[in-house]
Amino acid sequence: MIGARAPRAQRGAAAVEFALVTGLVCVLLLAGVEVGRLLWTWNAAVDATRHGARLAVVCDRDDEAVTRALLARLPGLRAAQVRVRWLDAAGQESGCSVADCHAVRVELSGVVHRAFLPVPALQSLALPSFATTLRREAMRSADNPACS
């Protein structure tokens, strides 16, 4: 029977189904956005260590440009979370000089992702440490605008 009206007991069923499905879709959408933000933070930390290591191999040994570059690339990062190590030929941290250092290792630790979702268990997620090691290059800031 075309155009017949629904029985009285079925009225409002579509509205209830819509409300349930809409709530579930909204939760899934917000969870997807939060996962995207987490992956962005992870990628920014990896990129920051790469950029910092690249600067460290071309700038002077204790140049502050390395730490400044990392702090600029990852919001909320503090200088205490950045560690720049100069390594000797054995890969050990030592008091090597520009002449005998073989590599630079830039590490980030204590990076925390802060979620927007109002779920107490997911408010902050501690990420693992990130590190990048590169072989030395010039290790001097003279005539290098990136180190200023």
C-alpha positions as CSV (number, residue, x, y, z in Angstrom):
1,M,0.0,0.0,0.0
2,I,1.8,3.1,-1.3
3,G,1.5,6.2,0.9
4,A,0.3,4.4,3.9
5,R,1.1,5.9,7.2
6,A,3.4,4.1,9.7
7,P,1.7,2.5,12.6
8,R,1.5,4.6,15.7
9,A,4.0,2.4,17.6
10,Q,6.7,3.2,15.0
11,R,6.5,6.9,15.1
12,G,9.8,8.5,16.1
13,A,11.9,5.4,15.5
14,A,13.8,7.1,12.7
15,A,14.6,10.0,14.9
16,V,16.0,7.7,17.6
17,E,18.0,5.7,15.0
18,F,19.4,9.0,13.6
19,A,20.4,10.2,17.1
20,L,22.2,7.0,17.8
21,V,24.1,6.8,14.5
22,T,24.9,10.5,14.6
23,G,26.5,10.2,18.0
24,L,28.6,7.2,17.0
25,V,29.7,9.0,13.8
26,C,30.7,12.1,15.7
27,V,32.8,10.1,18.2
28,L,34.5,8.3,15.3
29,L,35.2,11.6,13.5
30,L,36.7,13.2,16.6
31,A,38.8,10.1,17.3
32,G,40.1,10.3,13.7
33,V,41.0,13.9,14.1
34,E,42.8,13.2,17.4
35,V,44.8,10.3,15.8
36,G,45.7,12.8,13.0
37,R,47.0,15.3,15.6
38,L,49.0,12.6,17.3
39,L,50.6,11.6,14.0
40,W,51.4,15.2,13.3
41,T,53.1,15.6,16.7
42,W,55.1,12.4,16.0
43,N,56.2,13.5,12.6
44,A,57.1,17.0,13.9
45,A,59.3,15.4,16.5
46,V,61.1,13.2,14.0
47,D,61.5,16.2,11.6
48,A,62.8,18.4,14.4
49,T,65.6,15.9,15.2
50,R,66.5,15.6,11.6
51,H,66.7,19.3,11.1
52,G,68.6,19.7,14.4
53,A,71.2,17.1,13.4
54,R,71.6,18.7,10.0
55,L,72.3,22.1,11.7
56,A,74.6,20.5,14.3
57,V,76.9,19.0,11.6
58,V,77.4,22.4,9.9
59,C,77.4,24.8,12.8
60,D,79.9,25.3,15.6
61,R,80.0,22.6,18.3
62,D,77.9,24.3,21.0
63,D,75.9,26.6,18.8
64,E,72.5,27.6,20.2
65,A,70.9,27.6,16.7
66,V,70.4,23.8,17.0
67,T,68.2,24.1,20.1
68,R,66.4,27.2,18.8
69,A,65.6,25.4,15.6
70,L,64.1,22.4,17.5
71,L,62.1,24.7,19.8
72,A,60.6,26.5,16.7
73,R,59.6,23.3,15.0
74,L,57.7,21.6,17.8
75,P,55.3,23.7,19.9
76,G,55.5,23.1,23.6
77,L,59.1,21.7,23.5
78,R,61.5,23.0,26.2
79,A,65.3,23.3,25.9
80,A,65.7,20.8,28.7
81,Q,64.2,18.1,26.4
82,V,66.8,18.6,23.7
83,R,70.2,16.9,23.9
84,V,73.0,17.3,21.4
85,R,75.9,14.9,21.6
86,W,79.1,14.8,19.7
87,L,80.5,11.3,19.1
88,D,84.0,10.0,18.5
89,A,85.0,7.3,16.0
90,A,83.7,4.6,18.3
91,G,80.3,6.2,18.6
92,Q,80.8,7.2,22.2
93,E,80.2,10.6,23.7
94,S,83.5,12.2,24.5
95,G,85.1,15.6,24.7
96,C,86.0,15.4,21.0
97,S,87.0,18.6,19.2
98,V,85.9,19.8,15.8
99,A,89.0,18.1,14.3
100,D,88.2,14.6,15.7
101,C,84.4,14.4,16.2
102,H,82.9,11.9,13.8
103,A,79.2,12.3,14.3
104,V,76.5,14.3,16.0
105,R,73.4,12.8,17.7
106,V,70.4,15.0,18.4
107,E,67.8,13.6,20.8
108,L,64.4,14.6,22.0
109,S,62.8,13.1,25.1
110,G,59.8,13.8,27.2
111,V,57.6,14.8,24.2
112,V,53.9,14.7,25.3
113,H,50.9,14.8,23.0
114,R,48.0,16.7,24.7
115,A,44.6,15.5,23.4
116,F,41.5,17.7,22.9
117,L,39.1,14.9,23.7
118,P,37.6,15.1,27.2
119,V,38.7,11.5,28.2
120,P,40.9,11.6,31.3
121,A,42.8,8.5,30.3
122,L,43.7,10.1,26.9
123,Q,44.5,13.7,28.0
124,S,48.2,13.3,27.6
125,L,50.2,10.6,25.9
126,A,54.0,10.4,26.4
127,L,55.8,9.7,23.2
128,P,59.1,7.7,23.0
129,S,62.4,9.4,22.6
130,F,63.4,10.5,19.1
131,A,67.0,10.7,17.9
132,T,68.9,11.3,14.7
133,T,72.6,10.8,14.1
134,L,74.6,12.3,11.2
135,R,78.3,12.2,10.3
136,R,80.1,15.4,10.8
137,E,80.7,17.9,8.1
138,A,82.2,21.4,8.6
139,M,81.1,21.9,12.2
140,R,81.8,25.6,12.0
141,S,79.4,28.5,11.7
142,A,81.5,30.8,9.7
143,D,79.7,32.0,6.6
144,N,76.7,29.8,7.4
145,P,73.5,31.8,7.7
146,A,71.6,28.9,9.2
147,C,73.7,29.0,12.3
148,S,73.0,32.7,13.2
